[in-house]
Amino acid sequence: MATVEPKLILLFSGKRKSGKDYVTDLIHQRLGPDVCCILRLSGPLKQQYAQDHGLDLAELMGPGEYKEKYRADMIQWGENQREKDPGVFCRLAIKGAQQPIWIVSDARRLSDLQWFWRVYPSQSRCVRVEASEETRRERGWEFTAASGKKTPPQSVGPHFLCHHRMTPQEPGALVSHQLSARASVLSTVVQNKKLF
């Protein structure tokens, strides 16, 4: 099935355990699967890495120790692939997308954002999800050499210019408030682009 040209692409960036998946899942629930889809750039990366290295894809996709064991090498492998072809994982992630709104839940590399801005310049909007280290720790993040010190050189940092910033420090009410505050903007974009 061919990919349908999107009307809006929300590119979410943020550190591990900042709340990207939580926020993108909430948006997906509110808009519905006929209107939007969640695209994860890490999916095609992990799939290809598992295939090339003879690893268990299901374990790499999960939150457990198996993934952590390979994380540093997988990150480096992904960076090497992006050096050869900056859009490799972006093209694989969007393959077959049919909905008018795409939510990219893990656009953490500058090269990924640049690819979307180059290919879909008028549709792409960057959203930065931020959380304190304390909040991230409460969600299970631990500082390790693989997750803390070795930040890939092309990562999107907190000072990167984004269209919107969200801070889901507390679940539930605060995030709902932040989403509601942006809902009118999203509704205007949806109406102006005649998605329905």
TAWO-V701605 format. One record per run of one state. SS is the DSSP state (hx for helix, st for strand, lp for the rest). FROM is the first residue (numbers start at 1). TO is the last residue. If there is no record, write none. Layout:
# TAWO-V701605
ss = {SS & SS}
from = {FROM & FROM}
to = {TO & TO}
This chain:
# TAWO-V701605
ss = {lp & st & lp & hx & lp & st & lp & hx & lp & hx & lp & hx & lp & hx & lp & st & lp & st & hx & lp & st & lp & hx & lp & hx & lp & st & lp & st & lp & hx & lp}
from = {1 & 8 & 14 & 20 & 32 & 36 & 40 & 41 & 54 & 57 & 62 & 65 & 85 & 88 & 95 & 101 & 105 & 109 & 110 & 120 & 124 & 130 & 133 & 139 & 145 & 150 & 155 & 156 & 164 & 167 & 173 & 193}
to = {7 & 13 & 19 & 31 & 35 & 39 & 40 & 53 & 56 & 61 & 64 & 84 & 87 & 94 & 100 & 104 & 108 & 109 & 119 & 123 & 129 & 132 & 138 & 144 & 149 & 154 & 155 & 163 & 166 & 172 & 192 & 196}
